[in-house]
C-alpha cells in the first residue's frame, strides 16, 4: 500500500531527541523549546512564536488570547477541518459559516461580507491544503469593519501570498505539527503573532495562568497546552530540513499535474502571486459519482487516498438548513492523493496510470 502520508525524518531528529534523554530535560522545559520557537518565527517572518501541544489547542489559545467570548461571532469557512470550528464553540463564541471559492477551495470574501453582523468580532482564514486565502480581500474587510483576523495555517507551513509567509498577515495565527504535516513534531502546534501583548497572554494562558514572580500563584482560569522538549527537538530538526521537504512536495505535485492532464478532473494548483506548499496533493473529479468508485479502485490497486473534509455545517453537531453549494460540491468530488516528500517519480506515475485506467474503464 502506498500511504497518503508518512513523515520525512532524514535529519537530526534522533540526535536531538537523544540529547533530551541524556540531559533528562524531556518535559516542557529545555533548550529545544526556545530554539524551535526562535527558528520558527525567523523562518516565517513573525515576531513571536509560542509552542503548544497540538494544532487544535493552538487555535483555542489564539481565540482565548483575543478575548472572544459568549455572544461573539467568528466567521469561518464551512469547508475546513473540524478543529477550526470546534475551538470557536469551546471558547464560548459562535461560528458563522461561509462558502468557498471554486478556484481555490478557500473562503469566499464576498460571502464573508454578507455574514458580518454587529456581533461579528473576528474572521478565521483557513489556508486549505497549503494554498493561501485571498489575504488582500480579507485584510481589507477586517480593517473596514474593525475585526480580528485569525489565520488557521495548520496545513500551510511553507505557503506564501505575494511573497509573505501565511500566518503573518493577521492578528494571530496557528500552525499544526501533527505526524502528517509538512514538518512534524509527532503532535504539536504553534501560535504566532507580531503583537507582544497577545504573545504574552497566550503564553500565560498555556502555562496554567501561573504568575511569573510568585510560585504556584495562578491568577486566571487557564490551560496546560505546553509542548515537550522532546517534541520541540524533533521540530527543530524538521525545520532544518524544511526547504528540502517543501521542494520535494512541490515536485510531487508537479508530477501529478503532468500525469493527470486531460482527464475529467482538476488538481488543486498554485495561483499567481502564491506559493502552494502542497501539504496534500488534491484533486476534484468532474462528476461526484466518480469519487467513491475511483477511491475504491485505487485502494484495490494498493493506493491509499482520503476524501476532502465534510463541510462543517453538515456534521451532526452543527447540522442546519443552510446551503453552501460550492463547499458541498468540492467536498463531494475531492480526493487527497499520496503526498509525502519521499514519494518517487515511479510511484506517482503508477498512481496517475491507475487513475487514467479507471476513467478508461468507466
C-alpha positions as CSV (number, residue, x, y, z in Angstrom):
1,X,0.0,0.0,0.0
2,X,1.2,3.5,-0.9
3,X,0.1,5.6,2.1
4,X,-1.4,9.0,1.9
5,X,1.4,10.3,4.1
6,X,4.5,9.5,6.1
7,X,6.9,11.9,7.7
8,X,10.3,12.7,6.3
9,X,12.8,12.0,9.1
10,X,16.1,12.4,7.4
11,X,17.7,15.0,9.6
12,X,19.0,15.3,13.2
13,X,15.8,14.1,14.8
14,X,17.4,11.1,16.7
15,X,20.4,13.1,17.7
16,X,18.3,15.9,19.2
17,X,15.9,13.5,20.9
18,X,18.9,11.7,22.4
19,X,20.2,15.0,23.7
20,X,16.9,15.5,25.6
21,X,17.2,12.0,27.0
22,X,20.8,12.4,28.0
23,X,20.1,15.7,29.7
24,X,16.8,14.4,31.3
25,X,15.0,17.5,30.0
26,X,12.1,15.6,28.5
27,X,9.1,17.6,29.6
28,X,8.1,21.3,28.9
29,X,11.4,22.8,29.9
30,X,14.6,22.6,28.0
31,X,16.7,24.3,25.4
32,X,14.9,23.0,22.3
33,X,11.6,24.8,23.2
34,X,13.2,28.2,22.8
35,X,15.4,27.2,19.9
36,X,12.4,25.8,18.0
37,X,10.2,28.9,18.7
38,X,13.0,31.3,17.7
39,X,13.9,29.4,14.5
40,X,10.2,29.0,13.5
41,X,9.4,32.7,14.0
42,X,12.6,33.6,11.9
43,X,11.6,31.2,9.2
44,X,8.1,32.5,8.6
45,X,8.9,36.2,9.4
46,X,6.8,36.5,12.6
47,X,7.9,38.4,15.7
48,X,6.7,35.9,18.4
49,X,6.0,32.2,18.5
50,X,4.5,30.0,21.2
51,X,4.9,26.2,21.1
52,X,1.9,24.2,22.1
53,X,1.0,20.5,22.4
54,X,-1.1,20.3,19.2
55,X,-2.7,22.3,16.4
56,X,-6.2,22.3,17.8
57,X,-5.2,23.8,21.2
58,X,-3.2,26.4,19.2
59,X,-6.5,27.7,17.6
60,X,-8.3,27.6,21.0
61,X,-5.4,29.5,22.6
62,X,-5.4,32.1,19.8
63,X,-9.2,32.7,20.3
64,X,-8.8,32.9,24.1
65,X,-5.9,35.4,23.7
66,X,-8.1,37.7,21.7
67,X,-10.6,37.6,24.5
68,X,-13.5,36.3,22.3
69,X,-16.5,35.2,24.5
70,X,-20.1,34.3,24.6
71,X,-22.2,36.2,22.1
72,X,-19.2,37.0,19.8
73,X,-19.4,35.7,16.2
74,X,-16.4,34.3,14.3
75,X,-16.8,33.9,10.5
76,X,-15.2,30.7,9.3
77,X,-15.3,28.6,6.2
78,X,-17.6,25.6,6.4
79,X,-15.0,23.6,4.3
80,X,-12.3,23.1,6.8
81,X,-11.0,20.6,9.3
82,X,-13.4,20.5,12.3
83,X,-10.8,21.9,14.8
84,X,-11.3,25.3,13.2
85,X,-14.9,25.3,14.2
86,X,-15.0,23.3,17.4
87,X,-12.5,25.6,19.1
88,X,-14.7,28.6,18.4
89,X,-17.5,26.9,20.3
90,X,-15.2,25.7,23.1
91,X,-14.2,29.3,23.7
92,X,-17.9,30.3,24.0
93,X,-18.2,32.1,20.7
94,X,-20.4,31.3,17.7
95,X,-19.2,30.1,14.3
96,X,-20.8,31.7,11.3
97,X,-20.2,29.7,8.2
98,X,-19.2,31.0,4.7
99,X,-18.9,29.2,1.4
100,X,-15.8,28.5,-0.6
101,X,-14.3,29.7,-3.9
102,X,-14.3,27.1,-6.7
103,X,-10.9,28.2,-7.9
104,X,-9.0,28.0,-4.6
105,X,-11.3,26.0,-2.2
106,X,-10.7,28.7,0.4
107,X,-13.3,31.0,2.0
108,X,-15.2,33.4,-0.3
109,X,-14.5,37.1,0.7
110,X,-17.8,38.1,-0.9
111,X,-19.7,35.7,1.4
112,X,-17.7,37.0,4.4
113,X,-19.1,40.5,3.7
114,X,-22.6,39.1,3.7
115,X,-22.2,37.4,7.0
116,X,-21.0,40.4,9.1
117,X,-23.3,41.5,11.9
118,X,-23.0,43.7,14.9
119,X,-21.9,40.6,16.8
120,X,-19.0,39.7,14.5
121,X,-15.7,40.0,16.2
122,X,-13.3,38.0,14.0
123,X,-12.7,36.3,10.7
124,X,-10.8,33.0,10.7
125,X,-9.0,32.5,7.4
126,X,-8.1,28.8,6.8
127,X,-5.4,28.2,4.2
128,X,-6.7,24.9,3.0
129,X,-4.4,22.1,1.9
130,X,-1.5,24.5,1.5
131,X,-3.0,27.2,-0.8
132,X,-3.3,30.7,0.7
133,X,-6.6,32.6,1.0
134,X,-7.1,35.9,-0.7
135,X,-5.4,37.9,2.0
136,X,-5.7,41.3,0.4
137,X,-9.5,41.0,0.3
138,X,-9.8,39.6,3.9
139,X,-7.4,42.2,5.4
140,X,-9.4,45.0,3.7
141,X,-12.7,43.5,5.1
142,X,-11.3,43.2,8.6
143,X,-9.8,46.7,8.6
144,X,-13.0,48.3,7.3
145,X,-15.2,46.5,9.9
146,X,-12.7,46.6,12.8
147,X,-12.5,42.8,13.1
148,X,-9.7,40.5,14.3
149,X,-8.1,38.3,11.6
150,X,-7.2,34.8,12.8
151,X,-5.2,32.6,10.4
152,X,-5.5,28.9,10.7
153,X,-2.3,27.9,8.9
154,X,-2.3,24.3,10.2
155,X,-1.9,22.9,6.7
156,X,0.2,25.7,5.2
157,X,3.7,25.8,6.6
158,X,5.8,26.9,3.6
159,X,2.9,28.7,1.9
160,X,3.3,32.3,0.7
161,X,0.9,35.0,-0.5
162,X,2.6,37.7,-2.6
163,X,6.0,36.8,-1.1
164,X,4.9,36.8,2.5
165,X,4.5,33.6,4.6
166,X,0.9,32.9,5.7
167,X,0.4,33.3,9.4
168,X,2.0,36.7,9.4
169,X,-0.9,38.8,8.0
170,X,-3.5,38.7,10.7
171,X,-3.6,39.5,14.4
172,X,-2.7,35.9,15.4
173,X,-2.1,32.6,13.6
174,X,-1.8,28.9,14.3
175,X,0.2,26.0,12.9
176,X,0.0,22.2,13.4
177,X,2.8,19.7,13.5
178,X,0.8,16.5,13.6
179,X,2.5,13.5,12.1
180,X,1.1,14.1,8.6
181,X,2.0,17.8,8.4
182,X,4.8,19.2,6.2
183,X,7.1,19.5,9.3
184,X,6.1,17.4,12.3
185,X,6.8,17.0,16.0
186,X,4.5,14.0,16.2
187,X,1.9,16.1,18.0
188,X,2.4,19.8,18.3
189,X,1.4,23.3,17.3
190,X,2.5,26.9,17.3
191,X,0.7,30.2,18.0
192,X,2.4,33.2,16.2
193,X,1.8,36.9,16.3
194,X,3.5,40.2,15.8
195,X,1.7,41.6,18.9
196,X,3.6,41.4,22.2
197,X,0.6,41.6,24.4
198,X,-1.2,38.8,22.5
199,X,2.0,36.7,22.7
200,X,2.3,37.3,26.5
201,X,-1.3,36.5,27.1
202,X,-1.1,33.3,25.0
203,X,2.0,32.2,27.0
204,X,0.3,33.0,30.3
205,X,-2.8,31.0,29.3
206,X,-0.9,28.0,28.0
207,X,1.0,27.7,31.3
208,X,-1.9,27.3,33.7
209,X,-2.0,31.1,34.3
210,X,0.9,30.9,36.7
211,X,2.5,34.1,37.9
212,X,6.0,34.8,36.6
213,X,7.0,36.1,40.0
214,X,5.1,34.1,42.6
215,X,5.4,30.3,42.8
216,X,2.1,28.3,42.4
217,X,0.1,31.6,42.1
218,X,-2.5,31.3,39.3
219,X,-4.4,34.4,38.5
220,X,-6.8,33.3,35.7
221,X,-8.5,30.1,34.6
222,X,-6.0,28.7,32.1
223,X,-4.7,25.6,30.5
224,X,-1.7,23.2,30.2
225,X,-1.1,23.5,26.5
226,X,2.7,23.2,26.6
227,X,4.9,21.3,24.1
228,X,7.6,18.9,25.4
229,X,11.3,19.5,24.9
230,X,11.4,16.2,23.0
231,X,8.7,17.3,20.5
232,X,10.5,20.6,20.1
233,X,13.7,18.8,19.4
234,X,12.1,16.9,16.6
235,X,10.5,20.1,15.3
236,X,13.9,21.9,15.2
237,X,15.4,19.0,13.2
238,X,12.5,19.1,10.8
239,X,12.8,22.9,10.4
240,X,16.4,22.5,9.5
241,X,15.2,20.4,6.5
242,X,12.1,22.5,5.8
243,X,13.2,23.8,2.4
244,X,14.2,20.3,1.2
245,X,10.8,18.8,2.3
246,X,8.8,21.6,0.7
247,X,10.7,21.4,-2.6
248,X,10.2,17.6,-2.7
249,X,6.5,18.0,-2.1
250,X,6.2,20.6,-4.8
251,X,8.0,18.3,-7.2
252,X,5.5,15.5,-6.3
253,X,2.6,17.9,-7.1
254,X,4.3,18.8,-10.4
255,X,4.5,15.1,-11.4
256,X,0.8,14.7,-10.5
257,X,-0.2,17.8,-12.5
258,X,1.6,16.4,-15.6
259,X,0.4,12.8,-15.1
260,X,-3.2,13.7,-14.7
261,X,-3.6,16.0,-17.8
262,X,-6.6,15.7,-20.0
263,X,-8.7,13.7,-17.5
264,X,-12.2,14.6,-16.2
265,X,-10.7,16.1,-13.0
266,X,-8.9,19.2,-11.8
267,X,-5.9,19.3,-9.5
268,X,-5.5,21.9,-6.7
269,X,-3.0,24.1,-8.3
270,X,-0.9,27.1,-7.4
271,X,-2.2,30.5,-8.4
272,X,-0.4,33.7,-9.5
273,X,1.2,35.6,-6.6
274,X,1.1,32.5,-4.4
275,X,3.4,29.6,-3.4
276,X,1.5,26.5,-2.7
277,X,3.2,24.2,-0.2
278,X,1.1,21.2,-1.2
279,X,0.5,19.8,2.2
280,X,-1.8,17.5,0.3
281,X,-1.8,16.9,-3.5
282,X,-5.5,17.0,-4.1
283,X,-8.0,16.9,-6.9
284,X,-11.7,17.1,-7.7
285,X,-13.3,14.8,-10.2
286,X,-15.8,16.5,-12.6
287,X,-18.6,14.1,-11.6
288,X,-19.2,13.4,-7.9
289,X,-20.5,9.9,-8.9
290,X,-16.9,9.0,-9.8
291,X,-15.3,9.9,-6.4
292,X,-16.1,6.8,-4.4
293,X,-15.7,4.2,-7.2
294,X,-12.3,5.8,-8.0
295,X,-11.1,5.7,-4.4
296,X,-12.3,2.1,-4.2
297,X,-10.4,1.2,-7.4
298,X,-7.2,2.9,-6.1
299,X,-7.5,1.1,-2.8
300,X,-7.7,-2.2,-4.7
301,X,-4.5,-1.2,-6.6
302,X,-2.7,-0.5,-3.3
303,X,-3.1,3.2,-3.2
304,X,-4.5,4.9,-0.1
305,X,-6.5,8.1,-0.6
306,X,-8.6,10.4,1.6
307,X,-11.7,12.4,0.8
308,X,-11.9,16.2,1.3
309,X,-13.3,17.3,4.6
310,X,-17.0,17.3,5.1
311,X,-18.4,20.8,5.3
312,X,-18.9,21.6,9.0
313,X,-22.5,22.7,8.6
314,X,-23.4,19.1,7.5
315,X,-21.9,17.4,10.6
316,X,-24.3,16.2,13.4
317,X,-23.4,18.8,16.0
318,X,-23.8,21.7,13.5
319,X,-26.4,20.4,11.1
320,X,-28.7,23.1,9.9
321,X,-30.7,24.1,6.9
322,X,-28.1,26.3,5.4
323,X,-26.7,25.6,2.0
324,X,-23.2,26.2,0.8
325,X,-23.2,24.9,-2.7
326,X,-19.5,25.3,-3.7
327,X,-18.2,23.8,-0.5
328,X,-20.7,20.9,-0.7
329,X,-19.7,20.3,-4.3
330,X,-16.0,20.3,-3.7
331,X,-16.3,18.0,-0.7
332,X,-18.4,15.5,-2.7
333,X,-15.8,15.4,-5.5
334,X,-12.5,15.8,-3.7
335,X,-9.7,13.3,-3.2
336,X,-6.3,13.6,-1.4
337,X,-3.6,11.6,-3.0
338,X,-0.4,10.2,-1.5
339,X,1.6,13.4,-0.9
340,X,4.7,12.5,1.2
341,X,8.1,14.0,0.4
342,X,9.9,10.7,-0.3
343,X,7.3,9.6,-2.9
344,X,9.2,8.6,-6.1
345,X,8.5,9.6,-9.7
346,X,7.8,5.9,-10.4
347,X,5.2,5.7,-7.6
348,X,3.5,8.9,-8.8
349,X,3.5,7.6,-12.3
350,X,1.9,4.4,-11.2
351,X,-0.8,6.3,-9.3
352,X,-1.5,8.5,-12.3
353,X,-1.6,5.5,-14.6
354,X,-4.2,3.8,-12.4
355,X,-6.4,6.9,-12.3
356,X,-6.2,7.0,-16.1
357,X,-7.1,3.3,-16.3
358,X,-10.2,3.9,-14.1
359,X,-11.5,6.6,-16.4
360,X,-10.8,4.4,-19.5
361,X,-12.7,1.6,-17.9
362,X,-15.6,3.8,-16.9
